[in-house]
Amino acid sequence: MVRGVRFHTFGGPEVLQIENVIVPEPGPDEVRLRIKAIGLNRGEILMRSGRAATRAKLPAQLGVEAAGIIEVVGSDVKNFAIGDRVAVVPGDLGRGYYGEVALAPARTLVKVSPTQSWQDAAATWMAFGTAWTGLVDIARLSRGQTVLITAASSSAGLAAIQTARKVGASPVALTRTHLKAPALLEAGATHVIATEEQDVVAEVARLTGGKGAEVVFDAVGGPALERLAEASATGGLLLTYGRFSPEVTPLPLAQVLWKDLTIRGFVLPNAVVHDEKLAALKQFVGEGLASGTLRPIIARTFPFDEIVAAHRYLESGSQFGKVVVTV
C-alpha cells in the first residue's frame, strides 16, 4: 500500500485525509508513476466541496496534474521506459494524482527535461494547456490583437499572458486592485486594469482606440461577464473556462446581439481526448519551455503532509501563480 489523499464527505479543506490506498498494476496503455510533485487546481476545490458539475462518488481522490518517475510500463506502451522523468497533461479527471503513486495514461505523458524541477514540471501543463486550448486552438489569437485576461494572477492567467505574448498579441491583465499590477507587468502583461478601482469598459476603449478587445479569456463568470461583453470588440470572442464567482452568470444578450459576440466555454480535458490537439499542445508548450518564452510561475510549495494547508491557501485566492505539493 501507498499513501494517498481521499475525502469521504464533501466540505472544506479539513475533509481531506491521508490514507493508505492500493494502486493496481497498470493497464496495457498505462504507466505507474512514483509521484514527485502535484499541481493543485481550483476545479479540485469544487469537487472537494461538492460544487462540481458532476459530483464525485465517495470516497474520492483528487488530482489531475502531477510529475514523477515511471516505475512500471504497460504492455502496449511505447516511447516511455522505466526511470523516465515525466509530467501529465491533465485529461482524465478521475485519475487521482494526490498520492505517492498513481496510474497515468501513457498518451498524456510528456518527458521532463533534467534541467526542469519537479515543482515546475507539475505546474506547467494545466495552466499552459488551458491557455493554448483557449487562445491558440479556439480563438486563433494573432499578432496585434488584444485579449482581456481575468484572474490574471492565477496560474492559467499568467500562462495566458505568456501565451498571448508568444503569438504577438497584447495581453491586458484584469485584477481586483492595483497591488499585483507590478508583478503582472513583470510577468508580461502589456497593461493592467484594477477592476475594483477602474472602469473596465472605459480603460479597454482607451487602450484599443475605442475598438474593444477581440478576445476575452475569463475564469470568473458571474455578473462581471456583462462588463466584459461591453469591453469586447464587434465580432469578438468571449471564452470562459472557470467559475470563480459563486454568483449567477447572466447572459449579456444585448451586447451579444449588437456586437455579434460569440460566448464559448471550454475545459482542457475535452481537447486532450483528441490526439491531434494533444500533439499540437505538447509541441507549442514544449517549444515555449525550451526557448524560455513560457515558464511556470509558482506561488508556494507545500509538503505532502500539509495538503489541508495547501488547499486552504489555494482557496484564499491570494496566490500569484501555481500552488504545488511535493511528495
C-alpha positions in Angstrom: 0.0 0.0 0.0 1.0 3.6 -0.5 -0.3 6.9 0.8 -3.0 8.9 -1.0 -5.4 11.8 -0.2 -9.1 10.9 -0.1 -12.2 12.5 1.2 -15.3 10.7 2.5 -17.6 13.7 2.7 -17.9 17.0 0.9 -16.8 20.1 2.6 -13.8 22.4 3.3 -10.1 21.5 3.2 -10.4 19.7 6.5 -12.2 16.8 4.8 -9.0 15.7 3.0 -7.4 12.7 4.7 -4.1 11.0 4.0 -4.8 7.3 3.9 -3.3 4.0 2.8 -4.5 3.2 -0.7 -4.0 0.3 -3.2 -2.6 1.2 -6.7 -3.0 -1.7 -9.1 -0.7 -2.7 -11.9 -1.0 -0.5 -15.0 -3.2 -1.5 -17.9 -1.8 -2.0 -21.4 -1.7 1.7 -22.2 -0.8 3.0 -18.8 2.2 3.6 -16.6 2.6 3.6 -12.9 4.2 6.8 -11.6 6.1 7.5 -8.4 4.8 11.0 -7.9 7.3 13.7 -7.0 5.1 16.8 -7.3 1.4 17.6 -7.7 -0.1 20.8 -9.2 -3.2 22.0 -7.4 -6.1 23.4 -9.4 -9.2 25.4 -8.4 -11.5 22.8 -10.0 -10.4 20.4 -7.2 -12.0 22.8 -4.7 -15.3 22.5 -6.5 -15.0 18.7 -6.5 -14.0 18.5 -2.8 -16.8 20.8 -1.8 -19.5 19.1 -3.9 -20.0 22.1 -6.2 -18.5 20.5 -9.3 -20.8 19.9 -12.3 -20.5 16.2 -11.6 -20.4 15.1 -8.0 -17.6 12.7 -7.2 -18.5 9.2 -6.0 -17.4 9.0 -2.3 -14.8 8.2 -1.1 -12.9 10.1 -3.8 -9.4 11.0 -4.6 -8.4 14.3 -6.2 -5.7 15.3 -8.6 -5.4 15.8 -12.4 -1.8 17.1 -12.6 1.5 15.7 -11.5 5.1 14.9 -12.3 7.2 11.9 -11.4 9.2 8.8 -12.4 7.9 5.9 -14.3 8.0 2.7 -12.2 6.1 0.2 -14.4 5.0 0.4 -18.0 2.0 -1.3 -19.6 2.5 -4.0 -22.3 1.4 -1.6 -25.2 3.3 1.5 -24.0 5.9 2.8 -26.5 8.3 5.7 -26.3 8.4 5.6 -22.5 10.5 3.4 -20.2 11.1 2.7 -16.5 13.0 5.5 -14.9 11.8 8.3 -17.3 11.0 11.7 -15.8 7.5 12.7 -17.0 4.7 15.1 -16.4 1.0 14.5 -17.0 -1.1 16.6 -19.4 -4.5 16.7 -17.5 -7.1 14.9 -19.4 -8.7 12.3 -17.1 -10.4 13.9 -14.1 -10.9 10.6 -12.4 -7.2 9.6 -12.1 -6.5 11.0 -8.6 -2.8 12.1 -8.6 -2.9 13.2 -4.9 -0.7 10.4 -3.7 2.7 8.8 -3.6 1.9 6.5 -6.6 -0.7 6.7 -9.4 -1.6 5.2 -12.7 -1.4 7.5 -15.8 -2.4 7.1 -19.5 0.8 7.0 -21.5 -0.6 9.2 -24.2 -0.9 12.1 -21.8 2.7 12.0 -20.6 5.5 14.4 -21.5 9.1 13.8 -20.8 10.6 16.3 -18.4 14.0 17.9 -19.1 16.7 17.1 -16.5 17.0 20.8 -16.0 13.4 21.3 -15.0 12.5 20.9 -11.4 9.7 18.6 -10.3 7.8 21.6 -9.0 7.9 23.4 -12.4 7.0 20.2 -14.2 3.9 19.7 -12.1 3.0 23.4 -12.5 3.1 23.5 -16.3 0.5 21.5 -18.2 -2.9 22.5 -16.8 -2.0 26.2 -17.0 -0.4 26.3 -20.4 -2.7 23.6 -21.8 -5.7 25.7 -20.8 -4.1 28.8 -22.3 -3.2 27.0 -25.5 -6.6 25.5 -25.9 -8.4 28.8 -25.4 -6.2 31.3 -27.1 -4.4 29.3 -29.8 -6.7 26.4 -30.7 -10.1 28.0 -30.3 -9.5 31.8 -30.6 -6.7 31.7 -33.1 -5.3 34.7 -31.3 -2.8 36.5 -33.5 -0.4 39.4 -33.7 -1.8 42.8 -32.9 -5.0 41.5 -31.3 -6.0 42.4 -27.7 -7.0 39.8 -25.1 -8.5 40.6 -21.7 -7.4 38.1 -19.1 -9.4 37.8 -15.8 -8.0 36.2 -12.7 -4.7 37.2 -14.3 -2.6 36.3 -11.2 -3.8 32.7 -11.3 -1.6 30.0 -12.9 -3.8 29.9 -16.0 -4.0 33.7 -16.2 -0.2 34.0 -16.1 0.1 31.2 -18.7 -2.4 33.1 -20.9 -0.3 36.3 -20.6 2.8 34.4 -21.7 0.9 32.6 -24.5 -0.5 35.8 -25.9 3.0 37.4 -25.9 4.3 34.3 -27.7 1.9 34.8 -30.6 2.4 38.6 -30.7 -0.9 39.6 -29.1 -1.4 42.2 -26.4 -2.5 40.7 -23.0 -4.4 43.0 -20.8 -4.4 41.7 -17.2 -7.5 42.2 -15.0 -7.1 42.1 -11.3 -9.2 43.4 -8.4 -6.8 46.0 -7.1 -3.5 47.7 -8.1 -1.4 45.6 -5.6 -0.5 42.9 -8.1 0.0 45.3 -11.0 3.8 45.5 -10.9 4.1 41.7 -10.8 1.7 41.2 -13.6 3.6 43.7 -15.8 6.8 41.9 -14.9 5.1 38.6 -16.0 4.4 40.1 -19.4 1.1 41.9 -19.3 1.1 44.9 -21.6 -1.4 46.7 -19.4 -3.1 46.0 -16.1 -6.7 47.1 -15.1 -7.7 47.1 -11.4 -11.4 46.1 -11.8 -12.4 47.5 -8.3 -10.7 50.8 -8.9 -11.1 51.5 -12.6 -13.8 51.4 -15.2 -13.0 48.3 -17.2 -15.0 49.4 -20.3 -13.5 52.9 -20.4 -10.0 51.6 -19.9 -10.2 49.0 -22.6 -11.7 51.5 -25.0 -8.8 53.9 -24.2 -6.2 51.1 -24.8 -7.7 49.9 -28.1 -8.7 53.2 -29.6 -12.4 52.6 -29.0 -12.3 49.2 -30.7 -12.5 46.9 -27.8 -10.8 43.5 -27.2 -11.0 40.9 -29.8 -10.8 38.1 -27.2 -11.7 37.7 -23.5 -10.2 34.9 -21.5 -12.4 34.6 -18.4 -12.1 32.3 -15.4 -14.6 34.1 -13.2 -18.0 34.3 -14.7 -20.7 35.9 -12.5 -22.1 39.5 -13.0 -18.8 40.8 -14.3 -19.4 39.0 -17.6 -21.7 41.8 -18.7 -18.9 44.4 -18.4 -16.5 42.1 -20.3 -19.0 41.8 -23.1 -19.3 45.7 -23.2 -15.5 45.8 -23.4 -15.4 43.4 -26.3 -14.9 44.4 -29.9 -17.6 43.8 -32.5 -17.4 40.2 -33.7 -15.3 39.4 -30.5 -15.0 36.1 -28.8 -15.6 35.7 -25.1 -14.1 32.5 -23.8 -14.9 31.2 -20.3 -13.1 28.3 -18.7 -13.9 28.7 -15.0 -16.5 29.9 -12.5 -14.6 31.5 -9.6 -17.6 33.7 -8.9 -20.3 32.0 -6.7 -23.0 34.3 -8.2 -25.2 33.5 -11.2 -23.7 34.4 -14.6 -26.1 36.4 -16.7 -26.3 36.3 -20.5 -25.5 39.8 -21.8 -27.9 39.4 -24.6 -28.0 43.0 -25.8 -24.2 43.0 -26.3 -24.2 39.6 -27.9 -26.8 40.8 -30.4 -25.5 44.2 -31.2 -21.8 43.3 -31.2 -22.2 40.0 -32.9 -20.4 38.3 -30.0 -19.6 34.6 -29.5 -19.5 33.2 -26.0 -17.8 29.9 -25.8 -17.0 27.7 -22.9 -14.3 25.0 -22.8 -12.2 22.7 -20.5 -8.8 21.3 -21.2 -9.8 17.6 -20.9 -12.2 17.9 -23.9 -9.2 18.9 -26.0 -6.8 16.3 -24.7 -9.0 13.4 -25.9 -8.2 14.4 -29.5 -4.7 13.0 -30.5 -4.0 15.8 -32.9 -4.9 18.6 -30.4 -2.8 16.9 -27.7 0.2 16.6 -30.0 -0.1 20.3 -31.1 -0.5 21.4 -27.4 2.7 19.4 -26.4 4.6 20.9 -29.3 3.6 24.5 -28.6 4.3 24.4 -24.9 7.4 22.3 -25.3 8.9 24.8 -27.7 8.0 27.6 -25.4 9.6 26.0 -22.4 12.8 25.2 -24.4 13.1 28.8 -25.7 12.2 30.4 -22.3 9.2 32.2 -23.7 6.9 30.1 -21.5 7.8 29.4 -17.8 5.5 28.3 -15.0 5.3 30.7 -12.0 4.9 29.1 -8.6 3.3 30.9 -5.7 4.1 28.5 -3.0 5.1 24.9 -2.4 3.8 22.7 0.4 4.9 19.2 1.5 2.5 16.3 1.0 1.6 16.1 4.7 0.3 19.6 4.6 -2.3 19.0 1.9 -5.0 20.6 4.0 -3.0 23.8 4.5 -2.2 23.8 0.7 -6.0 23.7 -0.1 -6.7 26.5 2.4 -4.1 28.6 0.7 -5.4 27.8 -2.8 -8.9 28.6 -1.7 -7.8 32.0 -0.3 -7.2 33.3 -3.8 -4.3 35.4 -2.6 -1.6 33.5 -4.5 0.3 34.7 -7.5 0.9 31.6 -9.7 0.6 27.9 -9.1 0.3 26.1 -5.8 2.4 22.9 -5.8 2.7 20.0 -3.3 5.9 17.9 -3.2 5.8 14.2 -2.4 
